Amino acid sequence: MIAATGLAIGASPMPELAARAVEAAMEKAGITSPSSVLLFLTSEFAADPQSAIKAAAKAARCTQIIGCSATGIFTDEDWVIDSPAAAAMVFSDLNFSHPKPNDSNHNLILTLTAPNAINTTWLNQSGLRFGGVSGDAIGHGPFSIWQNGKGTTQGYCEFTLNNTAMAIAASHGIKLISNPRRITTSNGNDLLTVANSPALSTLISAWKKHSKTSDAAPYHQLMAVYAGKASQLERGEYNIASIIIEDTDNSSITLTKPLQVGDWLSWAIRDVDAAQVDIVKTAGELKQQLTSEPEFALLFSCLGRGPYFYNGTDQDLALIKTLYPNLPIIGFYGNGEIAPINGINELLQYSAVLGLFAKSKITYL
């Protein structure tokens, strides 16, 4: 199997950009007719992507064109935000197929979705999923998902990668600032008490101990991380819920997700140094899961995790390129990431979902 990427940037969202990206990838791969193509376009194409998709299909002489629009896209060559661009990855001998009903959990499913198409019914059926959420910077603009060379009306697409081994994991890029404690009271998305103490008090205490200042807690950088066991939190096998608002009247906190009484929780903060350490650790662990050298990588990163987080550079992408200098990489900055956490498909925030792919049996973290 041969994989290669191409990237084309322009002043306006012209279909030719998609064709140029595919042609550049084919030239790198040394092939004239790929078996399949992953195509990501910036949000400037989202309202009417069909012309660009057709241009990519014509250039590739292939109808299996899969992808979506996003605020920003990238390959191993570079990343692009705020400019019309197309990114393509071509494959010489890789076919995408729709997952079968009641498929095995070991059959990982590439999933691309618009924000308004996400629901727990399909997210948790048929097996374990990985991928990203299409959209613009605020999540309310036009979204486009395509498969088999045309847009999909259901708002999402799902595929298995045939005859391909894969290892998938999420890198959260956060630093825990409190020890794991049990959730003792909650009401829907409202977290009321942790270890029988008011939730807001435990958060403020954790922040003050971490910051060693009396500054107000930066709720946009803080979040709750939770899991069924304390040991899972310590291993990084947790899910994340962002903070929506505090309620000083009853010392509760409203989160983006409902938490269950009995689960374990730690407070955490987004941290640049922790993120870089974690992406390197994740990439190394994934390589150990494969039975041979990776032949390509997919990376689905939160818009808040890329260059905006790293002060104008994408350190996640740079570090992966340093670890795997010749590895073809493609992905996009989205409004959410999808990955299996402790055997359950989760919609993540502020994370990077990395997949390494090779030949042989499928494995996952």
Residue pairs with C-beta under 8 A, 6 or more apart in sequence:
1 91
1 92
1 93
1 94
1 163
1 164
1 295
1 359
2 29
2 30
2 31
2 91
2 92
2 93
2 295
3 29
3 89
3 90
3 91
3 92
3 94
3 295
3 296
3 328
3 357
4 25
4 26
4 28
4 29
4 89
4 90
4 328
5 24
5 25
5 28
5 75
5 76
5 77
5 87
5 88
5 89
5 90
5 328
5 329
5 330
6 20
6 21
6 22
6 23
6 24
6 25
6 26
6 27
6 28
6 75
6 77
6 87
6 88
6 89
6 90
7 21
7 24
7 73
7 74
7 75
7 77
7 78
7 80
7 85
7 86
7 87
7 88
8 16
8 17
8 18
8 20
8 21
8 24
8 85
8 86
9 17
9 80
9 83
9 84
9 85
10 16
10 17
10 83
10 84
10 85
11 83
11 84
12 44
12 84
13 41
13 42
13 44
13 45
13 52
13 84
14 52
14 84
15 51
15 52
15 54
15 55
16 55
17 41
17 52
17 84
17 85
17 86
18 39
18 41
18 52
18 53
18 55
18 56
18 59
18 86
18 88
19 55
19 56
19 58
19 59
20 86
21 39
21 56
21 86
21 87
21 88
22 37
22 39
22 56
22 59
22 60
22 88
22 90
23 59
24 88
25 34
25 37
25 88
25 89
25 90
26 32
26 34
26 59
26 60
26 90
28 328
29 90
29 92
31 90
31 92
32 61
33 60
33 61
33 62
34 60
34 62
34 90
34 91
34 92
35 62
35 64
35 91
35 92
35 93
35 94
35 95
36 62
36 64
36 65
36 66
36 90
36 91
36 94
36 95
36 96
37 56
37 57
37 60
37 62
37 64
37 65
37 66
37 67
37 88
37 89
37 90
37 91
38 66
38 67
38 88
38 89
38 298
38 330
39 52
39 53
39 56
39 65
39 66
39 67
39 86
39 87
39 88
39 146
40 67
40 68
40 69
40 70
40 73
40 86
40 87
40 88
40 330
40 331
40 332
41 49
41 52
41 67
41 68
41 69
41 70
41 73
41 85
41 86
41 87
41 144
42 69
42 70
42 71
42 72
42 73
42 80
42 81
42 83
42 84
42 85
42 86
43 69
43 70
43 71
43 135
43 136
43 137
43 141
43 142
44 84
45 52
45 69
45 84
45 86
45 144
46 69
46 134
46 136
46 141
46 142
46 143
46 144
47 142
47 144
49 69
49 144
49 146
49 151
50 150
50 151
52 86
53 65
53 146
53 149
53 150
53 151
54 149
56 65
56 86
56 88
57 63
57 65
57 149
60 90
63 148
63 149
64 95
64 96
64 148
64 149
65 146
65 147
65 148
65 149
66 96
66 110
66 112
66 146
66 147
66 148
66 157
66 159
67 112
67 145
67 146
68 112
68 114
68 132
68 134
68 143
68 144
68 145
68 146
68 157
68 332
69 134
69 135
69 142
69 143
69 144
70 132
70 134
70 135
70 332
70 333
70 334
71 81
71 135
71 136
71 137
71 303
71 332
71 333
71 334
72 79
72 80
72 81
72 82
72 303
72 306
72 307
72 332
72 333
73 79
73 80
73 85
73 86
73 87
73 331
73 332
73 333
74 80
74 87
74 299
74 306
74 314
74 317
74 329
74 330
74 331
74 332
74 333
75 87
75 89
75 328
75 329
75 330
76 317
76 321
76 327
76 328
76 329
76 330
79 306
79 307
79 314
79 317
79 333
80 87
81 306
81 307
81 333
87 330
87 332
88 330
89 296
89 328
89 330
94 161
94 162
94 163
94 164
95 162
96 110
96 159
96 160
96 161
96 162
97 159
97 160
97 162
98 158
98 159
98 160
99 107
99 109
99 126
99 127
99 158
99 159
99 160
100 126
101 126
102 126
103 109
103 126
103 127
103 160
104 127
105 127
105 128
105 343
106 127
106 128
106 362
106 364
107 126
107 127
107 128
107 160
107 362
108 127
108 128
108 129
108 130
108 160
108 161
108 166
108 168
108 340
108 362
108 364
109 126
109 127
109 128
109 129
109 130
109 158
109 159
109 160
110 129
110 130
110 131
110 158
110 159
110 160
110 161
110 298
111 123
111 129
111 130
111 131
111 156
111 157
111 158
111 338
112 131
112 132
112 134
112 145
112 156
112 157
112 158
113 131
113 133
113 134
113 145
113 155
113 156
113 157
113 338
114 133
114 134
114 135
114 143
114 144
114 145
114 155
114 156
115 133
115 134
115 135
115 139
115 143
115 335
115 336
116 143
116 155
117 145
117 154
117 155
117 156
118 133
118 156
118 336
118 347
122 156
122 158
123 129
123 338
123 345
123 347
124 344
124 345
126 158
128 168
128 340
128 343
128 345
128 364
129 158
129 338
129 339
129 340
129 345
130 168
130 298
130 300
130 338
130 339
130 340
130 353
130 355
131 300
131 337
131 338
131 353
132 300
132 301
132 331
132 332
132 334
132 336
132 337
132 338
132 353
133 334
133 335
133 336
133 337
133 338
133 347
134 143
134 144
134 145
134 332
134 334
134 335
135 141
135 143
135 334
135 335
136 142
136 143
137 303
139 335
143 155
144 151
145 151
145 152
145 155
145 156
145 157
146 152
146 157
147 157
147 159
161 357
163 359
164 357
164 358
164 359
164 362
165 290
165 291
165 292
165 357
165 358
165 359
165 360
165 361
165 362
165 363
166 355
166 356
166 357
166 358
166 362
166 363
166 364
167 286
167 287
167 289
167 290
167 355
167 356
167 363
167 364
167 365
168 286
168 339
168 340
168 353
168 354
168 355
168 364
168 365
169 282
169 285
169 286
169 339
169 353
169 354
169 364
169 365
170 282
170 337
170 339
170 341
170 346
170 348
170 351
170 352
170 353
170 354
171 275
171 278
171 279
171 281
171 282
171 316
171 351
171 352
171 353
171 354
172 225
172 236
172 238
172 240
172 278
172 348
172 350
172 351
173 270
173 271
173 274
173 275
173 276
173 278
173 279
173 305
173 309
173 350
173 351
173 352
174 223
174 225
174 240
174 268
174 269
174 270
174 271
174 274
174 275
174 350
175 268
175 269
175 270
175 271
175 273
175 274
176 225
176 233
176 266
176 267
176 268
177 206
177 207
177 209
177 210
177 266
177 267
177 268
177 269
178 202
178 205
178 206
178 209
178 266
178 267
179 266
180 230
180 233
180 234
180 264
180 265
180 266
181 194
181 195
181 202
181 264
181 265
181 266
182 194
182 195
182 262
182 263
182 264
182 265
183 191
183 193
183 194
183 226
183 259
183 260
183 261
183 262
183 263
183 264
183 265
184 192
184 193
184 194
184 195
184 196
184 261
185 192
185 193
185 261
186 192
186 258
186 259
186 260
186 261
188 258
189 244
189 254
189 255
189 256
189 257
189 258
190 247
190 252
190 253
190 254
190 255
191 199
191 224
191 252
191 253
191 254
191 255
191 259
191 265
192 198
192 199
192 250
192 252
193 199
194 202
194 265
195 202
198 250
198 251
198 252
199 251
199 252
199 253
200 246
200 247
200 248
200 251
200 252
200 253
201 251
202 267
203 217
203 222
203 243
203 253
203 267
204 217
206 267
207 217
207 222
207 267
207 269
208 214
210 269
218 269
219 243
219 245
219 246
220 243
221 269
221 270
222 243
222 267
222 268
222 269
223 240
223 241
223 242
223 243
223 267
223 268
223 269
223 270
223 349
223 350
224 240
224 241
224 243
224 253
224 255
224 259
224 265
224 266
224 267
224 268
225 233
225 238
225 239
225 240
225 241
225 265
225 266
225 267
225 268
226 233
226 238
226 239
226 241
226 259
226 263
226 264
226 265
226 266
227 233
227 237
227 238
227 239
227 263
227 264
227 342
228 263
228 264
228 342
229 264
230 264
232 238
232 264
232 342
233 264
233 265
233 266
236 278
237 341
237 342
238 266
238 341
239 257
239 341
239 346
239 348
240 268
240 348
240 349
240 350
240 351
241 255
241 256
241 257
241 259
242 255
242 256
242 349
242 350
243 253
243 254
243 255
243 256
244 254
244 255
244 256
245 253
245 254
246 252
246 253
246 254
247 253
247 254
256 349
259 265
270 309
270 350
272 309
272 310
272 315
275 305
275 309
275 315
275 316
276 315
276 316
276 319
279 315
279 316
279 319
279 320
279 352
279 354
280 319
280 323
282 354
283 319
283 320
283 323
283 324
283 354
283 356
284 323
285 365
286 294
286 354
286 355
286 356
286 365
287 294
287 356
289 356
289 363
289 364
289 365
290 356
290 358
290 360
290 363
291 358
291 359
291 360
291 361
292 358
292 359
292 360
293 358
294 324
294 327
294 356
294 357
294 358
295 327
295 328
295 357
295 358
295 359
296 327
296 328
296 329
296 330
296 357
297 320
297 324
297 327
297 328
297 329
297 330
297 354
297 355
297 356
297 357
298 329
298 330
298 331
298 354
298 355
298 357
299 316
299 317
299 320
299 329
299 330
299 331
299 352
299 353
299 354
299 355
300 331
300 332
300 334
300 337
300 338
300 352
300 353
301 314
301 316
301 317
301 331
301 332
301 333
301 334
301 337
301 351
301 352
301 353
302 333
302 334
302 335
302 336
302 337
302 348
302 349
302 350
302 351
302 352
303 333
303 334
303 335
304 349
304 350
305 316
305 333
305 350
305 351
305 352
306 314
306 316
306 317
306 333
307 313
307 314
310 316
316 352
317 329
320 327
320 329
320 354
321 327
321 329
336 347
336 348
336 349
337 347
337 348
337 349
337 351
337 352
337 353
338 345
338 346
338 347
338 348
338 353
339 345
339 346
339 348
339 351
339 353
340 346
340 364
341 348
